[in-house]
Amino acid sequence: YTLVLASVLLLDPSRPPVGWMMAMAKRSLHPGSIVVLHDAGGDRSRTVAVLPRILREARQRGLGFVTVSALAGP
């Protein structure tokens, strides 16, 4: 296992409002940020709603995306 620490925790299992999650993401997105969102465990409609907005914001800032595996290397 590889231990990975996150830098952007949006607390989506608690189902906060999309606007709140987006505000937190905007505040925390920087080169090297690791964003944690969950894909299981109940209603994920807010997580699904905020994800495209986060991706768009990151792209507008010139940020790209890689997998954790790519960051960890061989």
Backbone as a printed PyTorch tensor [residue, N CA C, xyz], in Angstrom:
tensor([[[  0.8240,  -1.1900,   0.0000],
         [  0.0000,   0.0000,   0.0000],
         [  0.8660,   1.2510,   0.0000]],

        [[  0.3550,   2.2790,  -0.6280],
         [  1.0220,   3.5670,  -0.6350],
         [  0.1910,   4.5440,   0.1760]],

        [[  0.7960,   5.1730,   1.1420],
         [  0.1030,   6.1580,   1.9610],
         [  0.0520,   7.4830,   1.2070]],

        [[ -1.1450,   8.0460,   1.0880],
         [ -1.3400,   9.3140,   0.3800],
         [ -2.1190,  10.2440,   1.2940]],

        [[ -1.6020,  11.4370,   1.4860],
         [ -2.3080,  12.4350,   2.2770],
         [ -3.0140,  13.4030,   1.3380]],

        [[ -4.2020,  13.7600,   1.6810],
         [ -4.9850,  14.6770,   0.8600],
         [ -4.7720,  16.1110,   1.3120]],

        [[ -4.9640,  17.0290,   0.3840],
         [ -4.8620,  18.4420,   0.7360],
         [ -6.1770,  19.1760,   0.5330]],

        [[ -7.1300,  18.5450,  -0.1500],
         [ -8.4490,  19.1530,  -0.3740],
         [ -9.4930,  18.1310,   0.0570]],

        [[-10.0240,  18.3000,   1.2480],
         [-11.0630,  17.4250,   1.7850],
         [-12.3750,  18.2010,   1.8020]],

        [[-13.3250,  17.7630,   1.0070],
         [-14.5770,  18.5020,   0.8820],
         [-15.6990,  17.9230,   1.7410]],

        [[-15.3840,  16.9230,   2.5450],
         [-16.3390,  16.3410,   3.4960],
         [-17.6420,  15.8970,   2.8330]],

        [[-17.5380,  15.4290,   1.5880],
         [-18.7400,  15.0810,   0.8440],
         [-19.5810,  13.9610,   1.4560]],

        [[-19.0330,  13.0300,   2.2730],
         [-19.9280,  12.0640,   2.8990],
         [-20.9660,  12.7210,   3.8240]],

        [[-20.6510,  13.9190,   4.3280],
         [-21.5820,  14.6470,   5.1990],
         [-22.6350,  15.4050,   4.4060]],

        [[-22.5110,  15.3980,   3.0790],
         [-23.4410,  16.0430,   2.1650],
         [-23.5710,  17.5510,   2.3910]],

        [[-22.4470,  18.2780,   2.4500],
         [-22.5530,  19.7320,   2.5440],
         [-23.1000,  20.2970,   1.2370]],

        [[-23.5820,  21.5290,   1.2370],
         [-24.0850,  22.1380,   0.0050],
         [-22.9860,  22.2280,  -1.0600]],

        [[-23.3900,  22.1150,  -2.3120],
         [-22.4520,  22.1860,  -3.4290],
         [-21.6620,  23.4980,  -3.3850]],

        [[-22.3390,  24.6010,  -3.0800],
         [-21.6630,  25.8940,  -3.0100],
         [-20.5580,  25.9190,  -1.9760]],

        [[-20.7920,  25.2880,  -0.8380],
         [-19.7730,  25.2240,   0.2120],
         [-18.5840,  24.4010,  -0.2570]],

        [[-18.8670,  23.2270,  -0.8620],
         [-17.7680,  22.3880,  -1.3490],
         [-16.9520,  23.1300,  -2.4060]],

        [[-17.6340,  23.8650,  -3.2720],
         [-16.9310,  24.6030,  -4.3110],
         [-16.0730,  25.7130,  -3.7170]],

        [[-16.5960,  26.4140,  -2.7330],
         [-15.8210,  27.4740,  -2.0800],
         [-14.5680,  26.8990,  -1.4260]],

        [[-14.6980,  25.7520,  -0.7900],
         [-13.5390,  25.1140,  -0.1620],
         [-12.5350,  24.6470,  -1.2130]],

        [[-13.0280,  24.1190,  -2.3140],
         [-12.1360,  23.6740,  -3.3850],
         [-11.3770,  24.8600,  -3.9670]],

        [[-12.0740,  25.9590,  -4.2390],
         [-11.4130,  27.1450,  -4.7990],
         [-10.3040,  27.6340,  -3.8740]],

        [[-10.5650,  27.5750,  -2.5990],
         [ -9.6050,  28.0420,  -1.6030],
         [ -8.3690,  27.1310,  -1.5330]],

        [[ -8.5570,  25.8630,  -1.8670],
         [ -7.5090,  24.8730,  -1.6320],
         [ -6.7940,  24.3630,  -2.8760]],

        [[ -7.2970,  24.6700,  -4.0690],
         [ -6.6770,  24.1540,  -5.2960],
         [ -5.3710,  24.8780,  -5.6040]],

        [[ -4.2980,  24.1160,  -5.6170],
         [ -2.9660,  24.6270,  -5.9270],
         [ -2.2060,  23.5280,  -6.6630]],

        [[ -1.1090,  23.8500,  -7.3310],
         [ -0.3030,  22.7870,  -7.9280],
         [  0.0780,  21.7520,  -6.8640]],

        [[ -0.1590,  20.5040,  -7.1770],
         [  0.1510,  19.4170,  -6.2490],
         [ -0.9760,  19.0350,  -5.3140]],

        [[ -2.1120,  19.7310,  -5.3860],
         [ -3.2450,  19.3980,  -4.5240],
         [ -3.7530,  17.9900,  -4.8070]],

        [[ -4.1650,  17.3220,  -3.7610],
         [ -4.8080,  16.0210,  -3.8880],
         [ -6.2130,  16.1720,  -3.3290]],

        [[ -7.1980,  16.0370,  -4.2060],
         [ -8.6010,  16.2400,  -3.8690],
         [ -9.2370,  14.8890,  -3.5570]],

        [[ -9.9600,  14.8020,  -2.4510],
         [-10.6510,  13.5690,  -2.0800],
         [-12.1520,  13.7660,  -2.2260]],

        [[-12.7490,  12.9150,  -3.0550],
         [-14.2040,  12.8210,  -3.1810],
         [-14.5590,  11.3410,  -3.0930]],

        [[-15.7270,  11.0480,  -2.5840],
         [-16.1350,   9.6640,  -2.3670],
         [-17.1720,   9.2410,  -3.4010]],

        [[-17.1100,   7.9580,  -3.7980],
         [-18.0290,   7.4660,  -4.8150],
         [-18.9680,   6.3900,  -4.2950]],

        [[-19.0230,   6.1900,  -2.9990],
         [-19.8960,   5.1600,  -2.4390],
         [-20.4100,   5.6140,  -1.0810]],

        [[-21.4000,   4.9000,  -0.5650],
         [-21.8690,   5.1650,   0.7800],
         [-23.0670,   6.0830,   0.8590]],

        [[-23.9920,   5.9490,  -0.0460],
         [-25.2050,   6.7520,   0.0430],
         [-25.3510,   7.7280,  -1.1040]],

        [[-26.1560,   8.7380,  -0.8690],
         [-26.4650,   9.7360,  -1.9010],
         [-25.2320,  10.5580,  -2.2370]],

        [[-24.7630,  10.4470,  -3.4530],
         [-23.5830,  11.1760,  -3.9060],
         [-23.9550,  12.2440,  -4.9350]],

        [[-25.2100,  12.6550,  -4.9690],
         [-25.6500,  13.6230,  -5.9820],
         [-24.9020,  14.9520,  -5.8530]],

        [[-24.5990,  15.3740,  -4.6550],
         [-23.8630,  16.6360,  -4.4880],
         [-22.4140,  16.4860,  -4.9240]],

        [[-21.8400,  15.3390,  -4.6480],
         [-20.4670,  15.0740,  -5.0950],
         [-20.4160,  15.0860,  -6.6210]],

        [[-21.3770,  14.4150,  -7.2470],
         [-21.4330,  14.3720,  -8.7150],
         [-21.6520,  15.7750,  -9.2750]],

        [[-22.4510,  16.5820,  -8.5990],
         [-22.7380,  17.9390,  -9.0730],
         [-21.5170,  18.8560,  -8.9710]],

        [[-20.7180,  18.6960,  -7.9460],
         [-19.5870,  19.6120,  -7.7460],
         [-18.3610,  19.2170,  -8.5690]],

        [[-18.2260,  17.9570,  -8.9150],
         [-17.0210,  17.5120,  -9.6070],
         [-16.7390,  18.2640, -10.9080]],

        [[-17.6940,  18.4240, -11.8350],
         [-17.3770,  19.1830, -13.0570],
         [-16.9660,  20.6200, -12.7780]],

        [[-17.5230,  21.2120, -11.7480],
         [-17.1720,  22.5880, -11.3870],
         [-15.7370,  22.6590, -10.8740]],

        [[-15.3370,  21.6720, -10.0900],
         [-13.9650,  21.6290,  -9.5850],
         [-12.9900,  21.4400, -10.7440]],

        [[-13.3100,  20.5290, -11.6450],
         [-12.4380,  20.2860, -12.7940],
         [-12.3060,  21.5340, -13.6600]],

        [[-13.4040,  22.2130, -13.8860],
         [-13.3780,  23.4480, -14.6790],
         [-12.5280,  24.5190, -14.0000]],

        [[-12.6980,  24.6920, -12.7080],
         [-11.9190,  25.6780, -11.9520],
         [-10.4260,  25.3560, -12.0250]],

        [[-10.0900,  24.0910, -11.8610],
         [ -8.6790,  23.7000, -11.9130],
         [ -8.0960,  23.9790, -13.2960]],

        [[ -8.8290,  23.6530, -14.3340],
         [ -8.3420,  23.9030, -15.6950],
         [ -8.1590,  25.3960, -15.9420]],

        [[ -9.0800,  26.2060, -15.4350],
         [ -8.9600,  27.6610, -15.5970],
         [ -7.7050,  28.1910, -14.9130]],

        [[ -7.2590,  27.5130, -13.8940],
         [ -6.0360,  27.9030, -13.1790],
         [ -4.7870,  27.3020, -13.8170]],

        [[ -4.9920,  26.5540, -14.9050],
         [ -3.8600,  25.9370, -15.5800],
         [ -3.3720,  24.6590, -14.9330]],

        [[ -4.1820,  24.0770, -14.0790],
         [ -3.8000,  22.8440, -13.4080],
         [ -4.1990,  21.6450, -14.2550]],

        [[ -3.4140,  20.5890, -14.1880],
         [ -3.7170,  19.3500, -14.8970],
         [ -4.0730,  18.2680, -13.8890]],

        [[ -4.2720,  17.0650, -14.3980],
         [ -4.7180,  15.9730, -13.5550],
         [ -3.8830,  14.7320, -13.8240]],

        [[ -3.5010,  14.0570, -12.7680],
         [ -2.8040,  12.7760, -12.8680],
         [ -3.3680,  11.8610, -11.7900]],

        [[ -3.1540,  10.5770, -11.9660],
         [ -3.5750,   9.6030, -10.9530],
         [ -2.5890,   9.6010,  -9.8030]],

        [[ -3.0110,   9.1020,  -8.6810],
         [ -2.0990,   8.9520,  -7.5430],
         [ -0.9700,   7.9910,  -7.9160]],

        [[ -1.2910,   6.9690,  -8.7000],
         [ -0.2520,   6.0240,  -9.1430],
         [  0.8430,   6.7470,  -9.9150]],

        [[  0.4660,   7.6920, -10.7680],
         [  1.4660,   8.4400, -11.5290],
         [  2.3230,   9.2930, -10.6010]],

        [[  1.7370,   9.8340,  -9.5560],
         [  2.5090,  10.6340,  -8.6040],
         [  3.4890,   9.7680,  -7.8060]],

        [[  3.0430,   8.5730,  -7.4530],
         [  3.8490,   7.6930,  -6.6200],
         [  5.0340,   7.1110,  -7.3780]],

        [[  4.8940,   6.9720,  -8.6960],
         [  5.9820,   6.4080,  -9.4950],
         [  6.0620,   4.9070,  -9.3760]],

        [[  7.1050,   4.3470,  -9.9660],
         [  7.2320,   2.8710,  -9.9830],
         [  7.5300,   2.2790,  -8.6220]]])
